[in-house]
Amino acid sequence: MSASTPSPPAGDRSAPAIHLRPARDADVAAIVPLLLRLKRLNEEFDPLLKVRDDAEAQARETVRGQLADPKAVVLVAEGSGADREKVVGFVRAVVRERPFYTPQFEGVIVDIYLLPLYRRRGVGEYLLAEVSSALKAKGAGVVTAEFPAQNEIAVRFYAKRGFRPVTSIHARPL
Ligand SMILES: CC(C)(COP(=O)(O)OP(=O)(O)OC[C@H]1O[C@@H](n2cnc3c(N)ncnc32)[C@H](O)[C@@H]1OP(=O)(O)O)[C@@H](O)C(=O)NCCC(=O)NCCS
């Protein structure tokens, strides 16, 4: 996963050079704003995903905790050119036990986010492939993704890579 440029997809879209690597403590400050952008995007899809006032502090604590958690995977994508060594995207995932089903462990992708300039060029696919390998190496026998049901881009992105709906979460306010 060291210096890495995803294979450009077919067509005239050239993939920007990115460098994908495991996140470290020094990346927390760069990951948090991207994570918040993603949560604010989620908020646009559903009022039940309204972002809390203390989300920034929560994001910092969550990411920090996951960097020390052997069951979590956090990868960052660094850009190229003017964005060299700048974090332009990240993916965050955790391995969870499935007490009643087999495979026993699932790797859950909870966040995947790229700055707009880096989208639609195969970088997301590369992030997905790398996080899937990392989850498999941690024992996951299946990989799943959590995202707002109304996020059609995410639906298409994952469907194109063979993901299908398995369970759904339905909600109503109380
Ligand atoms: C989801 C995301 C990581 C995908 O990364 P990406 O680099 O753009 O994806 P890729 O280039 O590898 O794959 C593109 C495929 O994803 C889907 N897709 C991505 N953007 C799309 C868009 N604006 N409209 C429709 N489909 C889209 C399509 O299937 C597309 O394939 P196509 O270009 O052949 O039509 C990126 O779009 C992103 O950061 N989005 C905002 C955050 C988000 O919604 N995250 C997912 C929920 S957690």
The ligand as an SDF file (V2000), in Angstrom:
LIG
                    3D

 48 50  0  0  0  0  0  0  0  0999 V2000
  -18.1060    7.7430   -2.5480 C   0  0  0  0  0  0  0  0  0  0  0  0
  -16.7530    8.2200   -3.0360 C   0  0  0  0  0  0  0  0  0  0  0  0
  -15.6870    7.8790   -1.9980 C   0  0  0  0  0  0  0  0  0  0  0  0
  -16.4500    7.4570   -4.3350 C   0  0  0  0  0  0  0  0  0  0  0  0
  -15.1540    7.7730   -4.7400 O   0  0  0  0  0  0  0  0  0  0  0  0
  -14.8310    8.0170   -6.2930 P   0  0  0  0  0  0  0  0  0  0  0  0
  -13.3500    8.0980   -6.4130 O   0  0  0  0  0  0  0  0  0  0  0  0
  -15.6330    9.1570   -6.7700 O   0  0  0  0  0  0  0  0  0  0  0  0
  -15.3660    6.6730   -6.9420 O   0  0  0  0  0  0  0  0  0  0  0  0
  -14.7600    5.9030   -8.1980 P   0  0  0  0  0  0  0  0  0  0  0  0
  -14.2430    6.8660   -9.2050 O   0  0  0  0  0  0  0  0  0  0  0  0
  -13.8480    4.8300   -7.7380 O   0  0  0  0  0  0  0  0  0  0  0  0
  -16.0740    5.2150   -8.7230 O   0  0  0  0  0  0  0  0  0  0  0  0
  -16.9930    5.9770   -9.3820 C   0  0  0  0  0  0  0  0  0  0  0  0
  -18.3040    5.2220   -9.3660 C   0  0  0  0  0  0  0  0  0  0  0  0
  -19.0190    5.5420   -8.1660 O   0  0  0  0  0  0  0  0  0  0  0  0
  -20.3390    5.9560   -8.5060 C   0  0  0  0  0  0  0  0  0  0  0  0
  -20.3740    7.4290   -8.4530 N   0  0  0  0  0  0  0  0  0  0  0  0
  -19.4270    8.2430   -7.9170 C   0  0  0  0  0  0  0  0  0  0  0  0
  -19.8100    9.5310   -7.9990 N   0  0  0  0  0  0  0  0  0  0  0  0
  -21.0030    9.5310   -8.6070 C   0  0  0  0  0  0  0  0  0  0  0  0
  -21.9220   10.5570   -8.9710 C   0  0  0  0  0  0  0  0  0  0  0  0
  -21.6740   11.8610   -8.7350 N   0  0  0  0  0  0  0  0  0  0  0  0
  -23.0730   10.2090   -9.5810 N   0  0  0  0  0  0  0  0  0  0  0  0
  -23.3360    8.9110   -9.8300 C   0  0  0  0  0  0  0  0  0  0  0  0
  -22.5130    7.8840   -9.4990 N   0  0  0  0  0  0  0  0  0  0  0  0
  -21.3650    8.2020   -8.9020 C   0  0  0  0  0  0  0  0  0  0  0  0
  -20.5400    5.4680   -9.9370 C   0  0  0  0  0  0  0  0  0  0  0  0
  -20.8480    4.0890   -9.8800 O   0  0  0  0  0  0  0  0  0  0  0  0
  -19.1580    5.6640  -10.5080 C   0  0  0  0  0  0  0  0  0  0  0  0
  -18.9100    4.8510  -11.6050 O   0  0  0  0  0  0  0  0  0  0  0  0
  -18.9190    5.5460  -13.0510 P   0  0  0  0  0  0  0  0  0  0  0  0
  -17.9860    6.7210  -12.9390 O   0  0  0  0  0  0  0  0  0  0  0  0
  -18.4290    4.4620  -13.9610 O   0  0  0  0  0  0  0  0  0  0  0  0
  -20.3460    5.9680  -13.2650 O   0  0  0  0  0  0  0  0  0  0  0  0
  -16.7350    9.7360   -3.3350 C   0  0  0  0  0  0  0  0  0  0  0  0
  -17.6820   10.0060   -4.3430 O   0  0  0  0  0  0  0  0  0  0  0  0
  -17.0690   10.5990   -2.1320 C   0  0  0  0  0  0  0  0  0  0  0  0
  -16.1970   10.9260   -1.3330 O   0  0  0  0  0  0  0  0  0  0  0  0
  -18.3540   11.0020   -1.9870 N   0  0  0  0  0  0  0  0  0  0  0  0
  -18.7860   11.8330   -0.8850 C   0  0  0  0  0  0  0  0  0  0  0  0
  -18.8700   11.0280    0.4040 C   0  0  0  0  0  0  0  0  0  0  0  0
  -19.8340    9.8490    0.3130 C   0  0  0  0  0  0  0  0  0  0  0  0
  -20.9340    9.9500   -0.2140 O   0  0  0  0  0  0  0  0  0  0  0  0
  -19.3770    8.6970    0.8720 N   0  0  0  0  0  0  0  0  0  0  0  0
  -20.1430    7.4380    0.8030 C   0  0  0  0  0  0  0  0  0  0  0  0
  -21.0340    7.2620    1.9830 C   0  0  0  0  0  0  0  0  0  0  0  0
  -20.1680    6.9620    3.4980 S   0  0  0  0  0  0  0  0  0  0  0  0
  1  2  1  0
  2  3  1  0
  2  4  1  0
  2 36  1  0
  4  5  1  0
  5  6  1  0
  6  7  2  0
  6  8  1  0
  6  9  1  0
  9 10  1  0
 10 11  2  0
 10 12  1  0
 10 13  1  0
 13 14  1  0
 14 15  1  0
 15 16  1  0
 15 30  1  0
 16 17  1  0
 17 18  1  0
 17 28  1  0
 18 19  1  0
 18 27  1  0
 19 20  2  0
 20 21  1  0
 21 22  1  0
 21 27  2  0
 22 23  1  0
 22 24  2  0
 24 25  1  0
 25 26  2  0
 26 27  1  0
 28 29  1  0
 28 30  1  0
 30 31  1  0
 31 32  1  0
 32 33  2  0
 32 34  1  0
 32 35  1  0
 36 37  1  0
 36 38  1  0
 38 39  2  0
 38 40  1  0
 40 41  1  0
 41 42  1  0
 42 43  1  0
 43 44  2  0
 43 45  1  0
 45 46  1  0
 46 47  1  0
 47 48  1  0
M  END
$$$$
